[in-house]
Amino acid sequence: MNEGENKLHGWLIYSEADVELNQSFIDWFIDEARYQNLSLELMIREEMTIGIKGNERIMIMDGQAVSKPDFAVVRTTDSLLSLHLESCGIIVFNSSDISRICNDKALTHHYINDLGIPMVDTFFYKKDNIPKSPPLAFPFVVKETSGRGGKQVYFIEDQQEWNKLTVKLPNDFIIQSSHVKLGKDLRVFIIGKEIVGAILRESNHDFRANFKLGGSARLYDLNEQETATIRKIINHFHFDMVGIDFLIDLNGGLLFNEIEDVVGSRTLSAVSNINIVHKYVSHIKSELKKRNFH
């Protein structure tokens, strides 16, 4: 924080393609930060250059070295950027560790398995190591490990579809059993150690239940067992703001699915009066106070 300034200054980092789609959320975030005495500036990832020059880590905007902020809220999937900022002494929300793990579906399942939390059978593959015979009976689901928002997810019903998909898969992927309630899942919004709310998402026309893909959504009351499962996860990781997604097994139980690092809040805003941005900015202020600034 520069001498004479009253507010800590942060960057809100988005990719160029995501800015227009999320402009109202961005404005809401910047306004909420101002109400809570933080200064937040929108930064476009494509306009930033990071690297090492003269054996020093640098950040460049418009060809000029830029002064580092006190903190950064990274709203794009770029764990190297987060790591670089942290290495420059900037506090990053979410951390580079959370970004690295949660933006890789295979890595996320690897770590969640250590907690003994139920999940569907899941197999990990590199894009250049595709089996001719898949490890599961048809039908099954294929997900690119870096996919988000229900994109890069494929429902494979037979060998012909499998052969067709494997020719064009551009990224590493996982193969998962589809022995669940298709078109139905649960998203749980987390800030720090708080369970902010849970949303049950359903679709009658797609095996994916994502709200942006036309699914419906409603608030869901977690029972004691479900809450205990979620607490196992949030007590194991240092989250700032994430969404934890669960599939629903054929008996109605939760099966871990994924963790969204750059989680959107459209569904929560659509079905509740919960001000998640207020809660997130309050969490950021609390973390800044605990970790560096007093």
C-alpha positions as CSV (number, residue, x, y, z in Angstrom):
1,M,0.0,0.0,0.0
2,N,1.5,3.4,-1.0
3,E,2.1,6.0,1.6
4,G,-0.9,8.4,2.0
5,E,-3.4,6.1,0.5
6,N,-6.4,4.9,2.6
7,K,-7.4,2.0,0.5
8,L,-5.7,-1.2,-0.4
9,H,-5.5,-1.5,-4.2
10,G,-6.3,-4.7,-6.1
11,W,-6.6,-6.0,-9.6
12,L,-9.7,-7.8,-10.8
13,I,-8.3,-9.9,-13.7
14,Y,-10.4,-11.2,-16.5
15,S,-9.7,-12.6,-20.0
16,E,-10.9,-10.2,-22.8
17,A,-13.5,-12.7,-24.0
18,D,-15.1,-12.9,-20.5
19,V,-15.4,-9.2,-19.8
20,E,-18.5,-8.4,-21.9
21,L,-20.3,-11.5,-20.7
22,N,-19.6,-10.7,-17.0
23,Q,-19.7,-6.8,-17.1
24,S,-22.6,-6.6,-14.6
25,F,-20.7,-8.9,-12.2
26,I,-17.5,-6.9,-12.7
27,D,-19.3,-3.6,-11.9
28,W,-21.0,-5.2,-8.9
29,F,-17.6,-6.4,-7.6
30,I,-15.8,-3.0,-8.1
31,D,-18.8,-1.2,-6.4
32,E,-18.9,-3.6,-3.5
33,A,-15.1,-3.2,-3.0
34,R,-15.5,0.6,-2.9
35,Y,-18.3,0.3,-0.3
36,Q,-15.9,-1.7,1.8
37,N,-13.0,0.7,1.4
38,L,-11.0,-1.3,-1.2
39,S,-9.8,0.0,-4.6
40,L,-10.4,-2.6,-7.3
41,E,-9.2,-2.1,-10.9
42,L,-10.2,-4.3,-13.9
43,M,-7.2,-5.7,-15.7
44,I,-7.4,-7.6,-19.0
45,R,-5.2,-10.7,-19.0
46,E,-4.3,-10.4,-22.7
47,E,-2.9,-6.9,-22.0
48,M,-0.6,-8.2,-19.3
49,T,2.9,-9.6,-20.0
50,I,4.6,-11.5,-17.2
51,G,8.0,-13.0,-17.3
52,I,11.6,-12.7,-16.1
53,K,13.9,-9.9,-17.3
54,G,17.4,-9.4,-15.9
55,N,16.7,-12.3,-13.5
56,E,13.8,-10.3,-12.0
57,R,10.1,-11.2,-12.2
58,I,8.3,-8.5,-14.1
59,M,4.7,-7.4,-15.0
60,I,4.3,-5.2,-18.1
61,M,1.2,-3.3,-19.3
62,D,1.3,-1.5,-22.6
63,G,5.0,-2.0,-22.9
64,Q,5.7,-0.4,-19.5
65,A,6.6,-2.0,-16.1
66,V,3.6,-1.6,-13.8
67,S,3.5,-1.1,-10.0
68,K,2.3,-4.2,-8.2
69,P,-1.1,-4.1,-6.4
70,D,-1.6,-5.2,-2.9
71,F,-3.8,-8.1,-4.0
72,A,-5.3,-9.7,-7.1
73,V,-8.6,-11.4,-7.7
74,V,-8.0,-13.7,-10.7
75,R,-11.2,-14.5,-12.6
76,T,-9.5,-16.4,-15.4
77,T,-8.0,-19.9,-15.4
78,D,-4.3,-19.2,-15.4
79,S,-2.4,-20.8,-12.5
80,L,1.0,-19.6,-13.8
81,L,-0.3,-16.0,-13.7
82,S,-1.4,-16.6,-10.1
83,L,1.9,-18.2,-9.2
84,H,3.8,-15.3,-10.8
85,L,1.8,-12.7,-8.9
86,E,2.3,-14.5,-5.6
87,S,6.0,-14.7,-6.3
88,C,6.0,-10.9,-6.7
89,G,4.6,-10.6,-3.2
90,I,0.9,-10.1,-4.2
91,I,-1.9,-11.9,-2.3
92,V,-4.0,-13.8,-4.8
93,F,-7.6,-14.9,-4.6
94,N,-7.9,-17.9,-5.3
95,S,-4.4,-19.0,-4.7
96,S,-2.2,-20.6,-7.5
97,D,-2.5,-24.0,-5.7
98,I,-6.3,-23.9,-5.9
99,S,-6.1,-22.7,-9.5
100,R,-3.7,-25.5,-10.4
101,I,-5.7,-28.2,-8.8
102,C,-9.3,-27.1,-9.5
103,N,-8.8,-26.3,-13.2
104,D,-7.6,-29.8,-13.8
105,K,-10.4,-32.3,-13.4
106,A,-8.1,-35.3,-13.1
107,L,-5.9,-33.6,-10.5
108,T,-9.0,-32.6,-8.5
109,H,-10.3,-36.1,-8.4
110,H,-6.8,-37.3,-7.4
111,Y,-6.8,-35.1,-4.3
112,I,-10.5,-35.5,-3.4
113,N,-10.0,-39.3,-3.4
114,D,-7.6,-38.9,-0.4
115,L,-10.6,-37.6,1.6
116,G,-12.7,-40.8,1.1
117,I,-15.5,-38.9,-0.6
118,P,-17.7,-40.9,-3.0
119,M,-17.2,-40.3,-6.7
120,V,-18.0,-42.1,-9.9
121,D,-15.4,-44.4,-11.5
122,T,-13.0,-42.0,-13.2
123,F,-10.0,-42.7,-15.5
124,F,-7.3,-40.3,-16.4
125,Y,-5.8,-40.0,-19.9
126,K,-3.3,-37.8,-21.8
127,K,-4.4,-36.6,-25.2
128,D,-1.6,-38.6,-26.9
129,N,-2.4,-41.8,-24.9
130,I,-6.0,-42.6,-26.0
131,P,-7.1,-46.2,-25.6
132,K,-8.7,-48.0,-28.5
133,S,-11.0,-49.8,-26.1
134,P,-12.3,-47.6,-23.3
135,P,-12.2,-48.7,-19.7
136,L,-15.9,-48.5,-19.1
137,A,-19.0,-50.0,-20.8
138,F,-21.0,-47.7,-22.9
139,P,-22.5,-45.2,-22.3
140,F,-20.0,-43.1,-20.4
141,V,-19.0,-39.5,-20.2
142,V,-15.7,-37.9,-21.4
143,K,-14.6,-34.5,-20.1
144,E,-11.5,-32.5,-21.1
145,T,-9.6,-31.8,-18.0
146,S,-9.5,-28.1,-18.6
147,G,-13.2,-27.7,-19.6
148,R,-15.5,-25.3,-17.8
149,G,-19.2,-24.5,-17.7
150,G,-20.3,-27.8,-19.1
151,K,-18.3,-27.3,-22.2
152,Q,-15.9,-30.0,-23.5
153,V,-18.1,-32.7,-22.0
154,Y,-19.3,-35.6,-24.2
155,F,-21.8,-38.4,-23.7
156,I,-20.5,-41.4,-25.6
157,E,-23.0,-44.1,-26.4
158,D,-21.2,-46.5,-28.6
159,Q,-17.9,-47.5,-30.2
160,Q,-18.5,-45.3,-33.3
161,E,-19.0,-42.2,-31.2
162,W,-15.9,-43.1,-29.2
163,N,-13.8,-43.5,-32.4
164,K,-15.1,-40.2,-33.8
165,L,-14.3,-38.3,-30.6
166,T,-10.8,-39.6,-30.1
167,V,-9.7,-38.3,-33.5
168,K,-10.5,-34.7,-32.4
169,L,-9.8,-34.6,-28.7
170,P,-7.4,-31.6,-28.3
171,N,-6.7,-31.9,-24.6
172,D,-6.1,-34.3,-21.8
173,F,-9.3,-35.9,-20.6
174,I,-11.1,-38.1,-18.1
175,I,-13.6,-40.9,-18.7
176,Q,-16.4,-41.3,-16.1
177,S,-19.2,-43.7,-15.5
178,S,-22.7,-42.3,-16.4
179,H,-24.4,-44.5,-13.8
180,V,-26.0,-41.4,-12.1
181,K,-29.1,-39.3,-12.3
182,L,-28.4,-37.6,-15.7
183,G,-29.3,-34.0,-16.1
184,K,-29.2,-33.3,-12.3
185,D,-26.4,-32.0,-10.1
186,L,-25.8,-29.9,-7.0
187,R,-23.6,-26.8,-6.8
188,V,-22.4,-25.6,-3.4
189,F,-21.0,-22.1,-3.1
190,I,-18.1,-21.7,-0.7
191,I,-16.4,-18.6,0.6
192,G,-13.5,-19.4,2.9
193,K,-14.8,-21.9,5.3
194,E,-18.5,-20.9,4.9
195,I,-21.1,-22.8,3.0
196,V,-22.9,-19.9,1.4
197,G,-25.7,-21.8,-0.3
198,A,-26.5,-24.8,-2.4
199,I,-28.3,-24.9,-5.8
200,L,-29.9,-28.0,-7.3
201,R,-29.7,-27.8,-11.1
202,E,-31.8,-29.9,-13.4
203,S,-32.3,-30.3,-17.1
204,N,-35.0,-32.3,-19.0
205,H,-33.2,-32.1,-22.3
206,D,-29.5,-32.5,-21.7
207,F,-27.4,-34.9,-19.6
208,R,-25.7,-31.7,-18.3
209,A,-27.6,-29.6,-15.8
210,N,-25.7,-26.3,-16.2
211,F,-27.9,-23.2,-15.8
212,K,-26.2,-21.5,-18.8
213,L,-27.1,-24.5,-21.0
214,G,-30.8,-24.1,-20.3
215,G,-31.2,-26.0,-17.0
216,S,-33.4,-25.0,-14.1
217,A,-32.2,-24.2,-10.7
218,R,-33.5,-23.9,-7.1
219,L,-32.2,-23.5,-3.6
220,Y,-31.4,-26.7,-1.9
221,D,-31.3,-27.4,1.9
222,L,-28.3,-29.6,2.7
223,N,-28.9,-32.4,5.2
224,E,-26.4,-33.2,8.0
225,Q,-24.6,-35.9,6.1
226,E,-24.2,-33.8,3.0
227,T,-22.9,-30.9,5.1
228,A,-20.4,-33.1,6.7
229,T,-19.1,-34.3,3.3
230,I,-18.7,-30.7,2.1
231,R,-16.9,-29.7,5.3
232,K,-14.4,-32.5,4.7
233,I,-13.4,-30.7,1.5
234,I,-13.4,-27.1,2.7
235,N,-11.4,-28.0,5.8
236,H,-8.8,-29.7,3.6
237,F,-8.2,-26.8,1.2
238,H,-7.7,-23.0,1.6
239,F,-10.5,-21.8,-0.7
240,D,-11.4,-18.1,-1.1
241,M,-14.5,-18.4,-3.4
242,V,-15.3,-21.7,-5.3
243,G,-18.2,-23.8,-6.3
244,I,-18.1,-27.5,-5.4
245,D,-20.2,-29.6,-7.8
246,F,-21.8,-33.0,-7.0
247,L,-23.5,-35.5,-9.2
248,I,-26.5,-37.4,-7.8
249,D,-26.3,-41.2,-7.5
250,L,-29.3,-43.4,-8.3
251,N,-30.3,-43.5,-4.6
252,G,-30.1,-39.7,-4.2
253,G,-26.7,-39.6,-2.6
254,L,-23.9,-37.1,-3.5
255,L,-21.0,-38.0,-5.7
256,F,-18.1,-35.6,-6.0
257,N,-17.9,-34.1,-9.5
258,E,-15.6,-31.0,-9.7
259,I,-14.6,-27.7,-8.1
260,E,-15.0,-24.5,-10.0
261,D,-12.1,-22.1,-9.3
262,V,-13.6,-19.2,-11.3
263,V,-17.2,-19.9,-10.2
264,G,-20.1,-17.8,-11.5
265,S,-23.0,-16.7,-9.3
266,R,-25.8,-16.3,-11.8
267,T,-27.8,-19.3,-10.4
268,L,-27.4,-18.1,-6.8
269,S,-28.5,-14.6,-7.7
270,A,-31.4,-15.9,-9.8
271,V,-33.0,-18.0,-7.0
272,S,-32.0,-16.1,-3.8
273,N,-31.2,-12.8,-2.2
274,I,-27.8,-13.9,-1.1
275,N,-25.2,-11.1,-1.8
276,I,-22.2,-13.4,-2.5
277,V,-20.1,-10.5,-3.7
278,H,-20.5,-8.7,-0.4
279,K,-19.5,-11.8,1.4
280,Y,-16.5,-12.4,-0.9
281,V,-15.2,-8.8,-0.5
282,S,-15.6,-9.1,3.3
283,H,-13.6,-12.4,3.1
284,I,-10.9,-10.7,1.0
285,K,-10.6,-7.8,3.6
286,S,-10.3,-10.3,6.4
287,E,-7.6,-12.3,4.6
288,L,-5.6,-9.2,3.8
289,K,-5.7,-8.2,7.4
290,K,-4.7,-11.6,8.6
291,R,-1.9,-12.2,6.1
292,N,-0.1,-9.0,5.5
293,F,-1.9,-5.7,6.3
294,H,-3.1,-4.5,9.7
